[in-house]
Amino acid sequence: MQINDEIQVADLKGKLDRFFDLAGKKIQHLDRTWDPGRGTPVFTVEGKYTTRGWTEWTQGFQFGCAILEYEATGEPAFLEIGRRGTLERMASHVTHIGVHDHGFNNMSTYGNLRRLMMEEVLPENEWERHFYELALKASGAVQAARWTTIDDGKGYIHSFNGPHSLFSDTIRSCRVLGVGYQLGHVLRGENDRAISLLERLIHHSETTARFNVYYGEGRDAFDVSGRVVHESIFNLNDGSYRCPSTQQGYSPFSTWTRGLAWVVTGYAELLEFLEVLADDELDRYGGRDEIQGVWSRAVRAAADFYIDHITSADGIPYWDSGAPELGHLGAYQDKPADPYNPHESVDSSAAAIIAQGLYRLGKWLGGEKGKRYLQAGLTVAGTIFDTPFLSEEVDHQGLILHSVYHNPNGWDHVPAGQKVACGESSMWGDYHAMELAVLLKRECENKPYLTFFDP
């Protein structure tokens, strides 16, 4: 990746203004035309959002985009869309026991609405705030209950694939446990046993860092520092680790780039969260230094791997580092990504996710240590908020073009005249671009730094 060392947040202001202008039109278009009876919008086909049954993990992004658009523009119509959608459609996601996605769905809706009230963007309403907080407490507890214990006595929140499965995606979902913990909530188990949401957050994050992130230490023949595996498989009989796997990547021994993006942004946020916790809250789990060391090692390894090895010069990755036809693209790391190439799809959603993580990591490290990551995050942001990734056609319901959902399953639309999926958007790509844009807009305006937790 060719990092722009000169770009500053203020340089993106024009692009951010254009982005929010387009976003407002597209959010309203989708709200007018989407039939909730069809399910949840997932990705676009020929510019129109469609659904795809797998798990219901994108509904919160739909309404979360509207809430963030209200935050950015102050237009009440978007608050109405977000509030109404949260009230009418999100309750089932709070109690959904079958997914690892609570930090996506519920933090994007209930979490953002509560945050805006805490920041006095919304007027204080005690009962409304309690409504949001109850949803977040319940969501955090339900997520924490989806637990597999492993042979070291710790464990992980298992994926929808089953109790044997640890996904890298879930590291960003852990933030709902952090908020639930801050709100004083616990999960109650058998015989009224109190189970700490913070403990489960820390143990899950340690297990993910240990098994899903590689450090060049010879774990297997493909162990390169910073490589991230989508899924780790465990033997449920004795809790032992068995092997790497993947659902949406090319192979267990390559890196699905969106999985790596979840790791970078998830750990970067957790490192920020760690700063607001007291030492005595962390001592029982090994202490601040130990936890911080595990998290920072994982995020820096993955971020360096992204920057140095698997993204194009402009910060946009192809969908998997081992995609079988990447070789036909030549030295793709030395040139801008080509979403219309005939060999492999790019994944702009991975870029939208990781840009925020790189920026946050740079801010957390500070100084010269952080500059590389901060500038990388701004470089990626400058790319996705511009042609050919910003969707400027009003009739196209997506915001960020060239997102990929599930390449191995062939779910993504291949336009006429093209050989690989391109030109389409996804709810997670659009939402994370919105979240990134709000973060950077606040930075431009010298407003308080955006966090998922209470300072």
ChimeraX attribute file (.defattr): number of C-alpha atoms within 10 A of each C-alpha:
attribute: neighborCount
match mode: 1-to-1
recipient: residues
	/A:1	23
	/A:2	18
	/A:3	19
	/A:4	16
	/A:5	13
	/A:6	9
	/A:7	15
	/A:8	15
	/A:9	18
	/A:10	13
	/A:11	13
	/A:12	19
	/A:13	16
	/A:14	10
	/A:15	18
	/A:16	23
	/A:17	15
	/A:18	14
	/A:19	21
	/A:20	20
	/A:21	15
	/A:22	19
	/A:23	24
	/A:24	20
	/A:25	14
	/A:26	22
	/A:27	20
	/A:28	15
	/A:29	15
	/A:30	17
	/A:31	17
	/A:32	9
	/A:33	10
	/A:34	15
	/A:35	11
	/A:36	10
	/A:37	6
	/A:38	10
	/A:39	14
	/A:40	24
	/A:41	24
	/A:42	22
	/A:43	28
	/A:44	22
	/A:45	21
	/A:46	15
	/A:47	19
	/A:48	17
	/A:49	21
	/A:50	16
	/A:51	15
	/A:52	13
	/A:53	10
	/A:54	7
	/A:55	12
	/A:56	20
	/A:57	22
	/A:58	22
	/A:59	24
	/A:60	29
	/A:61	28
	/A:62	26
	/A:63	29
	/A:64	34
	/A:65	28
	/A:66	30
	/A:67	29
	/A:68	25
	/A:69	26
	/A:70	21
	/A:71	19
	/A:72	20
	/A:73	13
	/A:74	13
	/A:75	14
	/A:76	13
	/A:77	14
	/A:78	24
	/A:79	22
	/A:80	15
	/A:81	20
	/A:82	28
	/A:83	18
	/A:84	13
	/A:85	19
	/A:86	25
	/A:87	13
	/A:88	9
	/A:89	15
	/A:90	19
	/A:91	14
	/A:92	10
	/A:93	23
	/A:94	22
	/A:95	17
	/A:96	15
	/A:97	17
	/A:98	17
	/A:99	21
	/A:100	27
	/A:101	28
	/A:102	31
	/A:103	27
	/A:104	26
	/A:105	26
	/A:106	28
	/A:107	27
	/A:108	28
	/A:109	30
	/A:110	28
	/A:111	23
	/A:112	19
	/A:113	26
	/A:114	22
	/A:115	21
	/A:116	16
	/A:117	17
	/A:118	14
	/A:119	13
	/A:120	10
	/A:121	14
	/A:122	14
	/A:123	10
	/A:124	14
	/A:125	10
	/A:126	9
	/A:127	9
	/A:128	13
	/A:129	17
	/A:130	12
	/A:131	14
	/A:132	22
	/A:133	20
	/A:134	17
	/A:135	22
	/A:136	29
	/A:137	24
	/A:138	20
	/A:139	28
	/A:140	31
	/A:141	26
	/A:142	22
	/A:143	30
	/A:144	29
	/A:145	18
	/A:146	18
	/A:147	17
	/A:148	21
	/A:149	20
	/A:150	19
	/A:151	14
	/A:152	9
	/A:153	9
	/A:154	17
	/A:155	22
	/A:156	27
	/A:157	31
	/A:158	25
	/A:159	21
	/A:160	18
	/A:161	14
	/A:162	14
	/A:163	18
	/A:164	24
	/A:165	23
	/A:166	31
	/A:167	25
	/A:168	28
	/A:169	22
	/A:170	27
	/A:171	29
	/A:172	24
	/A:173	24
	/A:174	30
	/A:175	26
	/A:176	30
	/A:177	30
	/A:178	27
	/A:179	25
	/A:180	25
	/A:181	21
	/A:182	15
	/A:183	15
	/A:184	10
	/A:185	23
	/A:186	20
	/A:187	20
	/A:188	13
	/A:189	10
	/A:190	6
	/A:191	6
	/A:192	8
	/A:193	10
	/A:194	12
	/A:195	16
	/A:196	18
	/A:197	27
	/A:198	23
	/A:199	19
	/A:200	23
	/A:201	25
	/A:202	23
	/A:203	20
	/A:204	25
	/A:205	27
	/A:206	20
	/A:207	20
	/A:208	27
	/A:209	23
	/A:210	14
	/A:211	19
	/A:212	24
	/A:213	26
	/A:214	22
	/A:215	18
	/A:216	15
	/A:217	10
	/A:218	11
	/A:219	11
	/A:220	11
	/A:221	9
	/A:222	13
	/A:223	17
	/A:224	19
	/A:225	18
	/A:226	24
	/A:227	29
	/A:228	34
	/A:229	27
	/A:230	31
	/A:231	26
	/A:232	22
	/A:233	20
	/A:234	21
	/A:235	15
	/A:236	16
	/A:237	9
	/A:238	10
	/A:239	18
	/A:240	15
	/A:241	15
	/A:242	12
	/A:243	13
	/A:244	19
	/A:245	21
	/A:246	21
	/A:247	16
	/A:248	21
	/A:249	25
	/A:250	20
	/A:251	20
	/A:252	20
	/A:253	21
	/A:254	21
	/A:255	26
	/A:256	28
	/A:257	31
	/A:258	29
	/A:259	27
	/A:260	29
	/A:261	28
	/A:262	24
	/A:263	31
	/A:264	31
	/A:265	23
	/A:266	26
	/A:267	28
	/A:268	28
	/A:269	22
	/A:270	23
	/A:271	20
	/A:272	19
	/A:273	18
	/A:274	15
	/A:275	13
	/A:276	11
	/A:277	13
	/A:278	10
	/A:279	13
	/A:280	10
	/A:281	12
	/A:282	18
	/A:283	13
	/A:284	10
	/A:285	14
	/A:286	10
	/A:287	13
	/A:288	18
	/A:289	11
	/A:290	12
	/A:291	19
	/A:292	17
	/A:293	11
	/A:294	16
	/A:295	23
	/A:296	19
	/A:297	15
	/A:298	28
	/A:299	26
	/A:300	19
	/A:301	20
	/A:302	22
	/A:303	24
	/A:304	18
	/A:305	19
	/A:306	26
	/A:307	22
	/A:308	13
	/A:309	15
	/A:310	23
	/A:311	27
	/A:312	23
	/A:313	21
	/A:314	23
	/A:315	32
	/A:316	32
	/A:317	31
	/A:318	29
	/A:319	30
	/A:320	26
	/A:321	21
	/A:322	19
	/A:323	19
	/A:324	12
	/A:325	12
	/A:326	17
	/A:327	12
	/A:328	12
	/A:329	15
	/A:330	10
	/A:331	11
	/A:332	19
	/A:333	22
	/A:334	13
	/A:335	16
	/A:336	17
	/A:337	23
	/A:338	20
	/A:339	24
	/A:340	17
	/A:341	16
	/A:342	15
	/A:343	19
	/A:344	24
	/A:345	28
	/A:346	28
	/A:347	27
	/A:348	34
	/A:349	31
	/A:350	26
	/A:351	29
	/A:352	32
	/A:353	30
	/A:354	34
	/A:355	31
	/A:356	30
	/A:357	27
	/A:358	30
	/A:359	27
	/A:360	26
	/A:361	29
	/A:362	22
	/A:363	17
	/A:364	18
	/A:365	16
	/A:366	14
	/A:367	11
	/A:368	10
	/A:369	13
	/A:370	18
	/A:371	18
	/A:372	20
	/A:373	27
	/A:374	29
	/A:375	22
	/A:376	28
	/A:377	28
	/A:378	25
	/A:379	27
	/A:380	27
	/A:381	29
	/A:382	22
	/A:383	20
	/A:384	25
	/A:385	22
	/A:386	16
	/A:387	12
	/A:388	16
	/A:389	20
	/A:390	23
	/A:391	26
	/A:392	21
	/A:393	12
	/A:394	14
	/A:395	12
	/A:396	21
	/A:397	27
	/A:398	31
	/A:399	31
	/A:400	32
	/A:401	28
	/A:402	25
	/A:403	32
	/A:404	28
	/A:405	23
	/A:406	13
	/A:407	20
	/A:408	12
	/A:409	9
	/A:410	12
	/A:411	13
	/A:412	23
	/A:413	19
	/A:414	17
	/A:415	14
	/A:416	7
	/A:417	8
	/A:418	14
	/A:419	14
	/A:420	21
	/A:421	26
	/A:422	25
	/A:423	26
	/A:424	29
	/A:425	33
	/A:426	27
	/A:427	27
	/A:428	26
	/A:429	27
	/A:430	26
	/A:431	27
	/A:432	24
	/A:433	28
	/A:434	27
	/A:435	21
	/A:436	22
	/A:437	26
	/A:438	19
	/A:439	20
	/A:440	24
	/A:441	19
	/A:442	15
	/A:443	15
	/A:444	15
	/A:445	11
	/A:446	9
	/A:447	11
	/A:448	10
	/A:449	10
	/A:450	16
	/A:451	13
	/A:452	18
	/A:453	19
	/A:454	13
	/A:455	11
